[in-house]
Amino acid sequence: MKLAYINALPEEDQLHEFIQIYTEECITSGSLALVNWNNLNSNYVISVYDENTLVGIGCIAEEQSIHVRPTYEHREIKTMVNKLLQAESKFGLVHGQS
């Protein structure tokens, strides 16, 4: 399984599916936190895909926010998204990585 890190908001249907699955997995794992999904409207967004499935998303709006489906947390996606967001906000260089 290769992960793709994309410097863009996901398609609307992918985001809705991600939010639903993310919420279900968080409830199941007991780690549900309140998330303001409207904060994703930012110039600095990294979407993470496994094949064609959105498995994580991070952005810097008012503050940095990274959300990864609990079943993918062992893949260190948050660490990579954090690095990419920092680079993007500092240099504006991130255009996609797989």
C-alpha positions in Angstrom: 0.0 0.0 0.0 1.5 3.3 -1.2 0.2 6.5 0.3 -0.2 9.6 -1.9 0.1 13.0 -0.3 -1.7 15.6 -2.4 -1.5 19.4 -1.9 -5.3 20.0 -2.5 -8.7 19.7 -1.0 -10.3 16.3 -1.8 -13.4 16.1 -4.0 -16.6 16.9 -2.0 -17.9 13.3 -2.1 -14.5 11.9 -1.0 -14.5 14.4 1.9 -18.0 13.4 3.0 -17.2 9.7 2.9 -14.0 10.4 4.9 -15.9 12.3 7.5 -18.4 9.5 7.9 -15.8 6.8 8.1 -13.5 8.9 10.3 -16.4 9.5 12.8 -17.4 5.9 12.8 -13.9 4.7 13.5 -13.3 7.3 16.2 -16.5 6.2 18.0 -15.5 2.6 17.7 -12.0 3.3 19.1 -13.3 5.7 21.7 -11.2 8.6 20.5 -13.9 10.9 19.1 -13.0 14.6 19.4 -15.1 17.5 18.1 -13.9 18.6 14.6 -14.8 21.8 12.8 -14.6 20.5 9.2 -15.2 24.0 7.9 -11.6 24.9 8.8 -10.4 22.9 5.8 -10.8 26.0 3.6 -7.2 27.1 3.6 -4.4 27.6 1.2 -2.4 24.9 2.9 -4.2 21.6 2.7 -2.7 18.1 2.4 -5.0 15.2 1.5 -3.7 11.6 2.0 -4.9 8.8 -0.2 -4.5 5.0 0.0 -5.3 4.0 -3.6 -8.4 6.2 -4.3 -9.5 6.3 -0.7 -9.1 9.5 1.4 -7.5 8.3 4.7 -6.2 11.6 6.1 -6.3 15.4 5.8 -4.4 18.2 7.3 -4.5 22.0 7.0 -3.3 25.2 8.4 -6.1 27.7 8.8 -6.2 29.6 12.1 -4.2 26.7 13.6 -2.9 23.4 12.3 -5.4 20.5 12.1 -4.6 17.0 11.1 -7.1 14.1 11.0 -6.2 10.5 10.1 -8.6 7.6 10.2 -7.8 5.6 13.4 -7.1 2.4 11.3 -4.2 4.3 9.6 -2.7 5.9 12.6 0.1 3.3 12.8 1.4 4.5 9.4 2.9 7.8 10.8 0.7 9.8 8.4 0.3 12.7 10.9 4.1 13.1 11.1 4.4 13.3 7.3 1.4 15.7 6.9 2.9 17.9 9.6 6.2 18.1 7.7 4.5 18.8 4.4 2.3 21.5 5.9 5.2 23.2 7.5 7.1 23.2 4.2 4.2 24.4 2.3 3.5 27.3 4.7 7.1 28.2 4.8 8.2 27.8 1.2 5.0 27.1 -0.8 6.9 24.2 -2.4 4.7 21.1 -1.9 2.8 20.0 -5.0 2.4 16.3 -4.4 4.4 13.3 -3.2 3.8 9.6 -3.2 
